[in-house]
Amino acid sequence: MRQTVIVTGGAGFIGSQLVQRLLKERCHVVVIDDLSTGRREFVPKGAKFVCMSIRDPRIAKIFLREKPALVFHLAAQIDVRKSVEDPISDAETNIHGSLRILEACVRSGVKKIIFSSSGGAIYHGLNIRPTPENVPCMPMSPYGVAKFAFELYLHAACHNYGIKYVALRYANVYGPRQGLKGEAGVIGIFIQKMLRGVRPTIFGDGKQTRDFVYVDDVIEANILAMKNGVHGAFNIGTAKEVSVNRVDALIRAALGGRIRPAHGPANPGEERRAALDCTAAKKGLGWRPRVGLEEGIKRTVAWFRANSS
């Protein structure tokens, strides 16, 4: 008998590609997505689709009807800047909506939740790089606060109800289907603008660094979290710092173009440097990143070329 899994945000950039992989793993997949950022055409054939916000109280009925053994919770408000401008709206989705998912899991007997958290937003002001999971988490954006808060709710649910959980703290994920929203979308934004002949904007001097991880590697981390009996939080990145200027150079090389970026003012409060220590994921999940940045950008460029309107 096939295992039933629910994927919230399964019409999005990462979620839809996770659904594809779960179908290959012979799971019965139910996608819940309100299409606020996801796209219906990204949901693979063979998956059941429910158009609904995670804030909707009726979502519990979906869980009770489908009785999933496992839930991948990816649905979120993903724009860090928007969370700063409107923290209440961010909390309504990323905290209240997530709690509705957790409540539905408890009521329907879900055995495990795999949560897409953020390694880029919950660590702040630390001089430890690559950054491990056991450092104090002091997020500076409401988005980061919400992600870490839900990890704590999962910890409490594990204690009170026995639900196992894995929180995957992603670095900056990139790859095919990447949208235009959120800081992690910088590679997708630059590629799409350059393909249209538009100069992208680098905020600040471009020497700020990030840890960029390819979407296929992120999907593999989710699958390993499903198959292994692990529990707790795991960083998912490459442990490598890459500057925005370097990303720009690799994209221009892959496109064979000469469009150089413009420079704008630095974002206030932005982390200067970031990279995640993924030793725990290697030991606990048997996971490591396999796609290098240059190769990943080439694959991403090829996808956007083939799918540009």
Secondary structure by P-SEA (a helix, b strand, c coil): cbbbbbbcccccaaaaaaaaaaaaaccbbbbbccccccccccccccbbbbbccccccaaaaaaaaacccccccccccccaaaaaacaaaaaaccaaaaaaaaaaaaaacccbbbbbcccccccccccccccccccbbbbccaaaaaaaaaaaaaaaaaaacbbbbbbbbcccccccccccccccaaaaaaaaaaaacbbbbbcccccbbbbbbcaaaaaaaaaaaaaccccccccccccccccaaaaaaaaaaaacccbbbbbcccccccccbbbbbaaaaaaaccccccccaaaaaaaaaaaaaaccc
